[in-house]
Amino acid sequence: MHLNIHRILVPTDFSESSESVLAFATSLAKDNNATLVIAHAIAPHGAPTAAPVAPGVPVAPPPAYDRDDMRKQLEQVRPVGEQVRYEHRLVEGLPSTAIIELIKQENIDLVVMGTHGRTGLMRLLMGSVAEAVVRRATCPVLTLRPPAVE
């Protein structure tokens, strides 16, 4: 089986683990002469960023954000060292749903994303974006664990 990879979606939450995911995706893009679509999803103010893990478990709304600041932060996320084509997308909505929509809208051939952006209680309350994307994506999804801290 051979995949024709032309467009690779790389969701980022601006964490350190997202940097290693981008480095891996950049290598794949270079090897396949593909374009990276680097995306960040922000929930509309007052809306939860994920569905509750269990009935009765509240999900805190996200903090207010400045769209221009988020765009500037996203534009700082760039492939390092390799000459690959890349684009940025700042989208609003539940992160997993926004990623699924981008897959369709941008004709994505592969998603490369980390398995852990958030940790501890926040991860428990927010659920796993990566798991939701794997379950609903219409293209292959490559998930990467963050590097071990020693």
C-alpha positions as CSV (number, residue, x, y, z in Angstrom):
1,M,0.0,0.0,0.0
2,H,1.4,3.4,-1.0
3,L,0.0,6.6,0.4
4,N,0.1,9.7,-1.7
5,I,0.8,12.4,0.9
6,H,0.5,15.9,-0.4
7,R,-1.0,17.7,2.6
8,I,-0.1,17.0,6.2
9,L,-2.1,18.5,9.1
10,V,-0.2,19.3,12.2
11,P,-2.4,20.5,15.1
12,T,-0.5,22.4,17.8
13,D,-1.3,23.5,21.3
14,F,2.0,25.4,21.5
15,S,3.4,22.9,24.0
16,E,7.0,21.5,23.9
17,S,5.7,18.1,22.8
18,S,4.1,19.9,19.8
19,E,7.5,21.0,18.7
20,S,8.8,17.4,18.4
21,V,5.6,16.5,16.5
22,L,6.3,19.3,14.1
23,A,9.9,18.2,13.6
24,F,8.7,14.7,12.7
25,A,5.9,16.0,10.4
26,T,8.5,18.3,8.7
27,S,10.6,15.3,7.9
28,L,7.6,13.5,6.4
29,A,6.7,16.6,4.4
30,K,10.3,16.8,3.0
31,D,10.4,13.1,2.1
32,N,7.0,13.4,0.3
33,N,7.3,16.9,-1.1
34,A,4.2,17.7,0.9
35,T,2.8,20.9,2.4
36,L,2.3,21.2,6.1
37,V,-0.9,22.7,7.4
38,I,-0.1,23.9,10.9
39,A,-3.3,24.5,12.9
40,H,-4.5,25.7,16.2
41,A,-8.1,25.5,17.4
42,I,-9.6,27.9,19.9
43,A,-13.0,27.4,21.5
44,P,-15.3,30.4,21.3
45,H,-15.3,32.3,24.5
46,G,-17.6,30.7,27.1
47,A,-17.8,27.4,25.2
48,P,-16.2,24.3,26.7
49,T,-13.2,23.0,24.8
50,A,-14.3,19.4,25.1
51,A,-17.2,17.3,26.0
52,P,-17.5,16.1,29.6
53,V,-15.7,12.9,30.4
54,A,-18.7,11.6,32.4
55,P,-22.2,12.9,33.1
56,G,-22.1,15.5,35.8
57,V,-18.4,16.3,35.4
58,P,-18.2,20.0,34.5
59,V,-15.9,21.2,31.9
60,A,-14.6,24.7,32.6
61,P,-14.9,27.2,29.7
62,P,-11.6,28.3,28.2
63,P,-10.1,31.7,29.2
64,A,-10.8,34.7,27.0
65,Y,-8.3,35.0,24.2
66,D,-7.2,37.7,21.8
67,R,-7.5,36.4,18.3
68,D,-4.7,38.6,17.0
69,D,-2.3,37.3,19.8
70,M,-3.3,33.7,19.0
71,R,-2.6,34.3,15.3
72,K,0.8,35.8,16.1
73,Q,1.6,32.9,18.4
74,L,0.6,30.4,15.6
75,E,2.7,32.2,13.0
76,Q,5.8,31.6,15.2
77,V,5.3,27.8,14.8
78,R,7.4,27.0,11.7
79,P,9.3,24.1,10.4
80,V,13.0,24.3,11.5
81,G,15.9,23.8,9.2
82,E,14.1,22.1,6.3
83,Q,12.8,23.8,3.3
84,V,9.1,22.7,3.2
85,R,6.0,24.4,2.2
86,Y,3.7,25.3,5.1
87,E,0.5,27.2,5.9
88,H,-1.2,28.3,9.1
89,R,-4.8,27.8,10.1
90,L,-6.4,29.4,13.2
91,V,-9.8,27.9,13.6
92,E,-12.6,28.2,16.2
93,G,-14.4,25.3,17.8
94,L,-14.0,22.2,19.9
95,P,-10.4,21.1,19.0
96,S,-11.3,17.6,17.8
97,T,-14.2,18.8,15.7
98,A,-12.2,21.7,14.3
99,I,-9.4,19.2,13.2
100,I,-12.0,16.9,11.6
101,E,-13.4,19.8,9.7
102,L,-10.0,20.9,8.5
103,I,-9.2,17.4,7.2
104,K,-12.2,17.8,4.9
105,Q,-11.8,21.5,4.0
106,E,-8.1,21.3,3.3
107,N,-8.0,17.8,1.5
108,I,-5.6,16.5,4.2
109,D,-3.9,13.2,3.4
110,L,-2.3,12.6,6.8
111,V,-2.6,14.1,10.3
112,V,0.4,14.0,12.6
113,M,-0.3,14.9,16.2
114,G,0.8,14.4,19.7
115,T,-1.0,12.2,22.2
116,H,-0.5,14.5,25.2
117,G,-0.7,18.2,25.1
118,R,-2.3,18.7,28.5
119,T,-1.5,16.8,31.6
120,G,-3.0,15.8,34.9
121,L,-6.5,16.9,35.8
122,M,-6.9,19.1,32.7
123,R,-6.4,16.1,30.5
124,L,-8.9,14.0,32.5
125,L,-11.5,16.8,32.3
126,M,-10.8,17.7,28.7
127,G,-10.6,14.2,27.3
128,S,-8.2,13.2,24.6
129,V,-8.3,15.3,21.4
130,A,-6.0,12.8,19.7
131,E,-8.3,9.9,20.5
132,A,-11.3,11.7,19.2
133,V,-9.5,12.6,15.9
134,V,-8.3,9.0,15.5
135,R,-11.9,7.7,15.8
136,R,-13.4,10.3,13.4
137,A,-10.8,11.1,10.8
138,T,-11.3,10.3,7.2
139,C,-7.5,10.0,6.6
140,P,-4.7,8.2,8.4
141,V,-3.7,9.8,11.7
142,L,-0.1,9.3,13.1
143,T,0.0,9.9,16.8
144,L,3.3,10.5,18.6
145,R,4.0,10.3,22.3
146,P,6.0,13.1,23.8
147,P,9.7,12.4,24.4
148,A,10.4,10.8,27.8
149,V,11.8,13.1,30.4
150,E,14.8,11.6,32.2
